[in-house]
């Protein structure tokens, strides 16, 4: 993967010749993407929230991405061809709005698959004789190829939501039973909190709000060496089969949300199981078969620092993985993990999907989350569903948001508020930019992020989630960018 370096000297030179004028783009509910001009001023209107003096080296940013899901492709295919092509251009083209250059690929079914499946459901097939990605050729691969027409050099990473069911102790795709959404025998639910670790203090909930509570004591992946090696081989086979399709996967993570105990495809793991599988099986097998593929520890969706710390403090694990992927509650750990493990790379792996509201509040939430992850050093940011139909219902009964909403009856699409929230970042922070400063949104609801592009130009993303107009001031060199922001507005100030 190509890396970009922008030194403090380069930033200083860019600032020395900084334009006096910024293009301001403002979005409020019902009045999205209004452009104007703002000039740097000699005086500050308010105490500067942030100072950018040119000495900052910042942290790198590489990719905006999203997950290729079956139901998203189905939604796109509901549209007339011209509209579908327009959306694909908006999502992927270098001059589009979202400018995705990275794709996440689900290994086996995820919660936006049409139904449960895996690439090998023949129990005991340790040699993977019956492994096949034929199901992926129905929707996932056509979706990817449609994207590659706009981004031939698109990069990819993959993770499973659930191993083949025969590799799990409950021999089924969910973690827990649900009378409405799966047919798992409810008597198997005891597996989640049973086992020898049940009386250990470190599995009990610490004081404060934690997720999950309680914590699973059980590895749902069978820990027999034959199964663990077959699963590592399964990852490599998946990478090989996709490469044969012209889709090169450059990174894998062992499990999506190992701490979500779901009625849809999932798999619970303990720290001991995570270390065992990654260190003894997945990483050495991948290095042997596909040394070009990085293995990251992810996706982390728990805010229990002690659990993640136990995994990363294992010296063999820390040496094995190239970085850490976080989403949902896992994002709360980002500052602490970066502080304790400064040599690790960090990426954000899934945007928070909400509950099918498609409203302005969801846009503000997404805007703030991007500020949090990029401001705290994540090199990539992956969105969940870019496109969904109607109320955004998953196969397993969860209404979720998307950046684009398709009306299945009218065969039309609408750009949601979140679409504009995302565009405020993606159109102004290209690959190779560096994040040189940020202010967390906090209780005031005024997140600020400053990026320097590969061309040395500054871009400032700022939000005002309050009910009244607010002015936030940024000192740039010896002058000031006074950002007067309307109530509940999303803003970008891009150096001209």
Secondary structure per residue as TSV (DSSP state, phi and psi in degrees):
chain	resnum	aa	ss	phi	psi
A	1	X	-	360.0	127.9
A	2	X	-	-69.2	136.2
A	3	X	-	-111.0	149.5
A	4	X	-	-115.4	140.5
A	5	X	-	-126.2	126.9
A	6	X	-	-126.3	109.3
A	7	X	-	-80.5	166.8
A	8	X	H	-60.5	-33.8
A	9	X	H	-62.4	-44.1
A	10	X	H	-63.5	-39.0
A	11	X	H	-65.3	-40.6
A	12	X	H	-61.6	-42.5
A	13	X	H	-63.9	-40.3
A	14	X	H	-62.1	-39.7
A	15	X	H	-73.0	-31.1
A	16	X	H	-61.6	-31.2
A	17	X	T	-106.5	22.4
A	18	X	-	-58.8	137.6
A	19	X	-	-66.8	149.6
A	20	X	S	-81.7	-11.9
A	21	X	E	-118.3	138.7
A	22	X	E	-118.0	143.9
A	23	X	E	-84.0	123.4
A	24	X	E	-101.8	127.8
A	25	X	E	-117.8	123.4
A	26	X	E	-123.3	136.3
A	27	X	E	-125.8	126.2
A	28	X	E	-125.0	166.6
A	29	X	T	-61.0	121.1
A	30	X	T	85.4	-8.4
A	31	X	E	-136.6	71.0
A	32	X	E	-88.4	145.4
A	33	X	E	61.1	56.8
A	34	X	E	-97.9	126.6
A	35	X	E	-104.4	145.3
A	36	X	E	-152.7	-175.9
A	37	X	E	-119.3	141.9
A	38	X	E	-131.2	134.4
A	39	X	E	-103.5	148.2
A	40	X	-	-65.0	146.5
A	41	X	B	-123.0	160.4
A	42	X	S	-79.5	-21.2
A	43	X	S	-121.4	150.1
A	44	X	-	-91.2	137.1
A	45	X	S	-80.8	-32.2
A	46	X	S	-138.0	165.2
A	47	X	-	-57.3	126.6
A	48	X	-	-56.7	127.6
A	49	X	S	-76.5	-20.7
A	50	X	E	-157.6	143.9
A	51	X	E	-120.0	127.2
A	52	X	E	-118.0	109.2
A	53	X	-	-110.4	1.5
A	54	X	S	97.8	-5.8
A	55	X	-	-89.9	-6.8
A	56	X	-	-78.4	129.2
A	57	X	-	-85.3	-30.2
A	58	X	-	73.6	-174.7
A	59	X	E	-119.2	147.0
A	60	X	E	-76.7	152.8
A	61	X	-	-132.2	136.2
A	62	X	-	-118.2	-50.7
A	63	X	E	-135.2	136.4
A	64	X	E	-95.9	133.2
A	65	X	E	-143.8	176.1
A	66	X	E	-152.5	169.0
A	67	X	E	-95.0	132.9
A	68	X	E	-84.8	107.0
A	69	X	-	-116.3	152.0
A	70	X	H	-62.4	-46.4
A	71	X	H	-67.9	-27.5
A	72	X	H	-67.2	-42.3
A	73	X	H	-65.0	-39.7
A	74	X	H	-60.0	-40.7
A	75	X	H	-64.3	-43.4
A	76	X	H	-60.9	-38.7
A	77	X	H	-74.9	-8.1
A	78	X	T	-74.9	-18.7
A	79	X	S	-86.1	152.5
A	80	X	-	-56.9	152.3
A	81	X	H	-55.7	-41.8
A	82	X	H	-63.1	-41.0
A	83	X	H	-68.9	-40.0
A	84	X	H	-61.7	-43.5
A	85	X	H	-66.6	-35.8
A	86	X	H	-61.7	-44.4
A	87	X	H	-65.0	-43.0
A	88	X	H	-60.0	-39.6
A	89	X	H	-65.0	-44.3
A	90	X	H	-60.4	-36.4
A	91	X	H	-79.7	-39.5
A	92	X	H	-117.8	-25.5
A	93	X	S	-66.4	146.9
A	94	X	T	-59.4	-24.6
A	95	X	T	-105.3	16.8
A	96	X	S	-83.5	-163.5
A	97	X	S	-92.6	-43.9
A	98	X	S	-93.4	-31.6
A	99	X	-	55.7	45.4
A	100	X	-	-66.8	131.6
A	101	X	-	-121.7	4.8
A	102	X	E	-140.0	143.0
A	103	X	E	-126.5	138.5
A	104	X	E	-97.0	133.7
A	105	X	E	-116.1	123.9
A	106	X	E	-75.8	128.9
A	107	X	E	-84.8	114.0
A	108	X	S	74.6	-170.2
A	109	X	-	-72.4	144.1
A	110	X	-	-116.8	-170.4
A	111	X	T	-77.4	-3.7
A	112	X	T	-116.6	30.2
A	113	X	S	-83.0	159.7
A	114	X	S	-66.8	-31.3
A	115	X	S	-167.4	173.4
A	116	X	-	-69.3	139.5
A	117	X	-	-163.3	161.5
A	118	X	-	-138.5	174.4
A	119	X	S	-81.4	-5.3
A	120	X	-	-161.2	100.0
A	121	X	-	-106.8	25.4
A	122	X	-	-94.4	105.9
A	123	X	T	-56.8	133.5
A	124	X	T	82.1	7.5
A	125	X	-	-81.5	68.8
A	126	X	T	-66.1	-24.3
A	127	X	T	-86.5	-3.3
A	128	X	-	57.3	37.3
A	129	X	T	-61.6	-32.4
A	130	X	T	-104.2	16.1
A	131	X	-	-64.2	136.7
A	132	X	-	-156.8	142.6
A	133	X	-	-106.4	26.4
A	134	X	T	-58.2	-38.2
A	135	X	T	-61.7	-39.2
A	136	X	T	-63.3	-27.3
A	137	X	T	-72.2	-11.2
A	138	X	T	-79.5	-35.8
A	139	X	T	-141.2	-49.6
A	140	X	H	-60.5	-51.4
A	141	X	H	-68.1	-42.3
A	142	X	H	-58.1	-38.5
A	143	X	H	-62.0	-47.0
A	144	X	H	-61.4	-44.0
A	145	X	H	-65.2	-34.1
A	146	X	H	-63.9	-36.8
A	147	X	H	-71.5	-39.4
A	148	X	H	-64.0	-22.9
A	149	X	T	-61.9	-29.8
A	150	X	T	-95.2	-27.6
A	151	X	-	-132.9	80.4
A	152	X	T	-58.5	-29.9
A	153	X	T	-95.1	21.7
A	154	X	-	-56.9	138.7
A	155	X	E	-98.9	160.8
A	156	X	E	-140.5	149.4
A	157	X	E	-138.6	161.2
A	158	X	E	-140.0	151.1
A	159	X	E	-154.8	149.7
A	160	X	E	-89.1	148.4
A	161	X	S	-87.6	-29.7
A	162	X	S	-156.3	134.5
A	163	X	-	-66.8	169.6
A	164	X	-	-50.6	140.1
A	165	X	G	-58.5	-31.8
A	166	X	G	-72.6	-10.5
A	167	X	G	-90.1	0.0
A	168	X	B	-107.0	154.0
A	169	X	T	-68.6	-24.0
A	170	X	T	-96.6	0.0
A	171	X	S	52.9	36.7
A	172	X	S	-149.9	164.2
A	173	X	S	-79.3	-33.6
A	174	X	S	-80.4	173.9
A	175	X	S	-92.1	-37.0
A	176	X	S	-131.6	159.1
A	177	X	-	-78.0	157.2
A	178	X	-	-155.4	119.9
A	179	X	T	-62.4	-23.6
A	180	X	T	-92.2	-35.9
A	181	X	T	-114.7	-3.9
A	182	X	-	-154.5	174.0
A	183	X	-	-113.7	17.9
A	184	X	-	-62.6	139.0
A	185	X	-	-63.7	118.5
A	186	X	G	-60.5	-22.1
A	187	X	G	-65.4	-20.1
A	188	X	G	-79.1	-8.8
A	189	X	G	-62.3	-24.1
A	190	X	G	-63.4	-21.3
A	191	X	G	-60.5	-30.6
A	192	X	G	-62.8	-41.0
A	193	X	T	-115.8	12.4
A	194	X	-	-93.3	-165.4
A	195	X	S	97.2	172.7
A	196	X	G	-68.3	-21.0
A	197	X	G	-84.6	2.7
A	198	X	G	-60.3	-23.3
A	199	X	G	-104.7	12.6
A	200	X	-	-82.0	133.7
A	201	X	G	-62.7	-34.8
A	202	X	G	-74.5	-5.3
A	203	X	G	-95.2	-7.8
A	204	X	S	-83.2	155.2
A	205	X	-	-69.1	126.6
A	206	X	-	-67.4	170.0
A	207	X	S	-66.0	137.4
A	208	X	S	106.9	-179.3
A	209	X	-	-80.0	115.5
A	210	X	-	-128.1	155.8
A	211	X	S	-136.3	133.4
A	212	X	S	-83.3	163.4
A	213	X	S	-141.1	110.5
A	214	X	S	-81.1	177.5
A	215	X	-	-99.9	139.9
A	216	X	-	-62.2	141.8
A	217	X	-	-101.6	4.9
A	218	X	-	-130.3	137.3
A	219	X	-	-82.2	117.5
A	220	X	S	-76.8	-23.9
A	221	X	B	-74.4	126.8
A	222	X	-	-59.3	129.8
A	223	X	-	-91.9	8.7
A	224	X	S	-63.9	135.5
A	225	X	H	-54.2	-34.8
A	226	X	H	-62.0	-41.5
A	227	X	H	-71.1	-42.6
A	228	X	H	-64.9	-40.9
A	229	X	H	-69.0	-39.8
A	230	X	H	-62.6	-36.3
A	231	X	H	-70.6	-39.2
A	232	X	H	-61.9	-41.9
A	233	X	H	-62.5	-35.3
A	234	X	H	-60.9	-44.6
A	235	X	H	-57.8	-47.2
A	236	X	H	-65.3	-39.1
A	237	X	H	-64.2	-39.2
A	238	X	H	-61.4	-46.3
A	239	X	H	-60.3	-42.9
A	240	X	H	-65.2	-43.9
A	241	X	H	-65.9	-38.5
A	242	X	H	-69.1	-38.0
A	243	X	H	-60.2	-37.0
A	244	X	H	-64.9	-21.2
A	245	X	T	-91.5	4.5
A	246	X	T	81.8	21.1
A	247	X	-	-121.8	105.3
A	248	X	-	-94.8	112.5
A	249	X	E	-84.0	125.7
A	250	X	E	-104.8	-7.4
A	251	X	E	-154.7	144.9
A	252	X	E	-132.5	153.9
A	253	X	E	-128.7	145.9
A	254	X	S	-68.4	-26.2
A	255	X	-	-164.3	136.5
A	256	X	S	-80.4	123.9
A	257	X	-	47.7	68.0
A	258	X	T	-64.0	-9.9
A	259	X	T	-112.5	18.9
A	260	X	-	-105.6	118.5
A	261	X	-	-99.6	84.6
A	262	X	-	-97.6	155.7
A	263	X	S	-85.0	-5.2
A	264	X	S	-107.8	-179.5
A	265	X	S	-52.3	126.1
A	266	X	-	-165.8	172.3
A	267	X	-	-157.9	120.1
A	268	X	-	-84.2	142.3
A	269	X	-	-133.8	152.1
A	270	X	-	-98.5	162.2
A	271	X	H	-55.5	-39.6
A	272	X	H	-64.4	-41.3
A	273	X	H	-67.1	-38.6
A	274	X	H	-61.0	-48.0
A	275	X	H	-63.4	-46.3
A	276	X	I	-57.8	-50.3
A	277	X	I	-66.5	-46.0
A	278	X	I	-68.0	-47.6
A	279	X	I	-74.7	-43.4
A	280	X	I	-90.7	-20.7
A	281	X	I	-127.1	-62.9
A	282	X	I	-63.4	-52.1
A	283	X	H	-65.4	-50.0
A	284	X	H	-63.7	-34.7
A	285	X	H	-68.7	-42.5
A	286	X	H	-65.9	-39.3
A	287	X	H	-64.5	-33.7
A	288	X	H	-75.4	-43.8
A	289	X	H	-90.6	-36.0
A	290	X	-	-141.1	73.1
A	291	X	T	-63.7	-14.5
A	292	X	T	-79.5	-7.5
A	293	X	S	-100.1	127.1
A	294	X	E	-83.5	144.7
A	295	X	E	-109.7	121.5
A	296	X	E	-106.6	153.2
A	297	X	E	-85.9	108.6
A	298	X	E	-179.5	174.5
A	299	X	E	-96.0	131.3
A	300	X	E	-87.6	121.7
A	301	X	-	-129.1	27.3
A	302	X	-	-117.6	146.9
A	303	X	-	-100.3	18.4
A	304	X	-	-85.0	96.6
A	305	X	H	-58.6	-38.6
A	306	X	H	-62.8	-32.2
A	307	X	H	-72.7	-46.8
A	308	X	H	-68.6	-37.5
A	309	X	H	-62.4	-37.2
A	310	X	H	-62.5	-37.1
A	311	X	H	-70.2	-51.0
A	312	X	H	-73.1	-23.8
A	313	X	T	-77.3	-10.0
A	314	X	S	-70.9	119.0
A	315	X	H	-61.9	-36.5
A	316	X	H	-67.8	-39.4
A	317	X	H	-66.7	-45.6
A	318	X	H	-60.6	-34.8
A	319	X	H	-77.5	-24.5
A	320	X	H	-80.0	-43.1
A	321	X	-	-91.5	152.1
A	322	X	S	-90.9	-14.9
A	323	X	E	-178.2	-169.6
A	324	X	E	-132.4	135.9
A	325	X	E	-115.0	131.7
A	326	X	E	-129.7	148.9
A	327	X	E	-154.5	163.6
A	328	X	G	48.1	-130.1
A	329	X	G	-59.9	-24.8
A	330	X	G	-58.9	-29.1
A	331	X	G	-61.9	-23.7
A	332	X	G	-65.6	-23.1
A	333	X	G	-85.6	-9.5
A	334	X	H	-55.3	-51.5
A	335	X	H	-59.2	-43.3
A	336	X	H	-66.6	-39.4
A	337	X	H	-68.6	-40.1
A	338	X	H	-63.7	-36.3
A	339	X	H	-68.1	-40.6
A	340	X	H	-84.6	-28.9
A	341	X	-	-124.9	68.3
A	342	X	T	-65.9	-18.3
A	343	X	T	-83.3	-8.7
A	344	X	S	-81.2	148.0
A	345	X	E	-90.3	148.1
A	346	X	E	-128.9	138.4
A	347	X	E	-134.6	149.6
A	348	X	E	-90.4	138.8
A	349	X	E	-115.9	-14.2
A	350	X	E	-165.6	124.6
A	351	X	-	-71.1	155.2
A	352	X	-	-80.2	130.7
A	353	X	-	-94.8	-9.6
A	354	X	T	68.9	-154.8
A	355	X	T	-132.9	35.4
A	356	X	S	77.2	23.5
A	357	X	-	-80.9	-33.7
A	358	X	-	52.8	38.8
A	359	X	S	-115.6	179.0
A	360	X	H	-68.2	-32.5
A	361	X	H	-60.5	-38.7
A	362	X	H	-64.0	-36.8
A	363	X	H	-63.5	-43.9
A	364	X	H	-63.2	-39.8
A	365	X	H	-63.1	-46.0
A	366	X	H	-63.9	-42.0
A	367	X	H	-57.3	-43.7
A	368	X	H	-68.1	-38.3
A	369	X	H	-65.4	-38.7
A	370	X	H	-63.2	-43.2
A	371	X	H	-55.1	-45.0
A	372	X	H	-63.6	-50.3
A	373	X	H	-70.8	-45.0
A	374	X	H	-70.0	-40.2
A	375	X	H	-63.2	-28.1
A	376	X	T	-98.7	19.2
A	377	X	T	95.9	14.5
A	378	X	-	-76.3	133.4
A	379	X	S	-84.0	-25.1
A	380	X	E	-131.4	156.5
A	381	X	E	-137.8	120.3
A	382	X	E	-109.3	126.9
A	383	X	E	-89.8	159.0
A	384	X	S	-85.7	-102.1
A	385	X	-	-90.7	114.6
A	386	X	S	-74.5	-34.6
A	387	X	E	-136.3	134.3
A	388	X	E	-142.8	157.1
A	389	X	E	-96.5	144.5
A	390	X	T	56.2	-117.6
A	391	X	T	-91.3	8.5
A	392	X	-	72.4	24.4
A	393	X	B	-71.8	131.6
A	394	X	-	-78.1	169.4
A	395	X	T	-63.0	-24.1
A	396	X	T	-110.7	27.5
A	397	X	S	86.6	24.7
A	398	X	-	-117.6	117.0
A	399	X	B	-76.0	128.4
A	400	X	-	-134.0	160.9
A	401	X	-	-82.9	167.6
A	402	X	-	-151.1	167.6
A	403	X	S	-78.8	-26.5
A	404	X	E	-131.5	135.8
A	405	X	E	-116.1	125.6
A	406	X	E	-101.8	133.9
A	407	X	E	-92.5	110.7
A	408	X	T	-68.5	-27.7
A	409	X	T	-80.2	-46.7
A	410	X	T	-82.0	-16.3
A	411	X	T	59.4	45.8
A	412	X	E	-127.0	168.6
A	413	X	E	-131.2	155.6
A	414	X	E	-128.3	136.2
A	415	X	E	-82.6	120.7
A	416	X	-	-81.4	166.3
A	417	X	H	-53.8	-37.3
A	418	X	H	-64.0	-29.8
A	419	X	H	-57.2	-45.0
A	420	X	H	-71.6	-36.8
A	421	X	H	-58.0	-43.5
A	422	X	H	-69.2	-42.3
A	423	X	H	-61.2	-29.7
A	424	X	H	-61.1	-23.0
A	425	X	H	-99.0	-51.1
A	426	X	H	-65.2	-29.0
A	427	X	T	-79.5	-10.6
A	428	X	T	-124.7	-8.2
A	429	X	S	-120.1	87.5
A	430	X	-	-80.0	170.7
A	431	X	T	-56.1	135.0
A	432	X	T	92.7	-0.1
A	433	X	-	-71.9	167.3
A	434	X	E	-129.0	139.4
A	435	X	E	-88.7	116.4
A	436	X	E	-106.9	-2.8
A	437	X	E	178.8	153.4
A	438	X	E	-159.1	155.5
A	439	X	E	-123.7	122.8
A	440	X	-	-65.8	149.6
A	441	X	-	-62.4	-45.6
A	442	X	T	55.5	-161.1
A	443	X	T	-69.8	-23.5
A	444	X	T	-75.2	-17.9
A	445	X	T	64.2	42.3
A	446	X	-	-132.4	68.0
A	447	X	-	-70.7	142.7
A	448	X	E	-133.7	135.7
A	449	X	E	-135.7	135.7
A	450	X	E	-119.9	125.9
A	451	X	E	-121.3	148.9
A	452	X	E	-115.2	122.8
A	453	X	-	-77.1	166.5
A	454	X	T	-57.0	-24.4
A	455	X	T	-85.2	2.5
A	456	X	S	85.7	10.0
A	457	X	-	-91.2	146.0
A	458	X	E	-91.8	144.2
A	459	X	E	-132.8	129.9
A	460	X	E	-118.4	123.2
A	461	X	E	-106.1	124.5
A	462	X	E	-140.5	139.8
A	463	X	E	-120.4	149.3
A	464	X	E	-128.3	106.1
A	465	X	-	-98.4	9.2
A	466	X	S	-83.4	169.2
A	467	X	S	-84.9	-2.7
A	468	X	S	-130.8	162.5
A	469	X	-	-65.7	141.0
A	470	X	E	-132.6	148.1
A	471	X	E	-115.3	126.5
A	472	X	E	-115.9	132.8
A	473	X	E	-109.4	138.1
A	474	X	E	-122.3	127.8
A	475	X	E	-90.6	123.6
A	476	X	E	-117.9	107.4
A	477	X	T	63.5	-121.5
A	478	X	T	-103.3	4.5
A	479	X	E	-119.3	179.2
A	480	X	E	-130.6	137.6
A	481	X	E	-102.2	105.0
A	482	X	E	-92.8	109.5
A	483	X	E	-101.3	98.6
A	484	X	E	-83.2	115.8
A	485	X	E	-117.5	130.2
A	486	X	-	-64.9	160.1
A	487	X	T	-58.6	140.4
A	488	X	T	48.2	54.9
A	489	X	E	-119.5	152.2
A	490	X	E	-113.3	133.3
A	491	X	E	-137.9	144.3
A	492	X	E	-130.2	135.0
A	493	X	E	-120.7	109.3
A	494	X	E	-111.5	125.8
A	495	X	E	-61.9	131.3
A	496	X	-	-82.9	360.0
